[in-house]
Amino acid sequence: MTNTNFEPQILRDRYRIQRQLGRNASRRTLLAQDLHTQELVVLKILIFNSDFRWDDLKLFEREAETLKSLCHAAIPRYQDYFELNLPKCRGFVLVQTYIDATSLQDWIKQGRTFSELEVKQIAKALLNVLTYLHSRNPPAIHRDIKPSNILLTSDRTAHQVGNLYLVDFGSVQTTVKKTGTITIVGTYGYMPPEQFSGRAFEASDLYSLGATLIYLVTGTHPADLLQEDLQIQFEDVTHLSASFIQWLKQITHPNRLQRFSSAQLALQAL
């Protein structure tokens, strides 16, 4: 089942598979056409195979429920959720809107560079998204902000970097206690220290955003940069203003209590 090929099937008599967008372990991400609306959509599929864990289903269901409750122009919209029951494949499918844009990771790999002004525009756009997510009750903490989960359109101009989108809510946490969450998720290099012990807070998303911005200004994965007392050392390999360097150092401070206390405050300081 790990080599399940969905092409060119039609799922639920509605979604015609176009191509695979991504895969890992028990998950597949597919591009499909909604035959009811003729629009392109993304199908995220959780497959019951040898790699499946029950925690995967818990996170997958939480992602679907969270997307269903969100309404923001920079976040994919929930479309559908259903059980998959094919002869050689069983699982669940989450359908969301397709965004025609390229990830920040792929832009960097293609050789694109970003000016300080553009990086600040990216920061402001994403801080607005985080302000929306963190202001919900309970707060929605993304927990996996990184270049591959941020999409940027190609309509760059002299004054505007393009439109940005935050995607992949597969690690989202919506039940937060005073001690933080207790599930270890995230991506090495972009995770703050507290996430390694299974805790995540609003300030954890800020750290991950900061690490992502450092990747944009250096072109280097944060894990490959030097660290001093767990603080990412990036200033010697960039040409940024002193004020922006200080802002990046604060948002990526290893101690969450030394970071900005909210996305809104980080936005105001920028």
Number of C-alpha atoms within 10 A of each C-alpha: 13 16 5 10 13 16 13 11 13 16 17 11 10 14 22 22 21 18 14 16 12 11 13 9 12 18 22 20 19 21 21 26 19 19 13 9 8 12 12 20 24 26 27 24 23 23 23 20 15 10 13 15 11 9 10 18 16 11 16 23 18 18 21 21 14 17 22 16 10 16 13 12 12 18 20 23 19 21 15 13 18 12 13 17 12 9 6 8 16 16 18 20 24 21 24 21 17 16 18 10 16 17 20 23 21 14 18 18 11 9 9 12 15 18 13 17 13 18 18 17 19 23 20 18 17 22 22 15 20 23 19 17 21 22 15 13 10 13 19 23 25 26 28 24 28 26 23 17 16 23 23 22 16 13 10 12 8 6 9 12 20 16 17 23 22 23 19 17 23 22 20 21 24 20 13 18 12 6 9 16 18 15 15 15 19 22 15 15 18 27 25 28 19 17 22 15 13 14 20 29 23 24 25 28 27 28 28 25 27 24 26 26 23 26 23 25 20 19 19 15 17 23 14 9 16 11 12 7 8 13 16 21 15 20 18 8 12 13 13 15 11 10 11 15 15 13 18 23 22 20 26 29 23 19 17 21 9 13 21 21 14 18 25 18 13 20 17 9 11 14
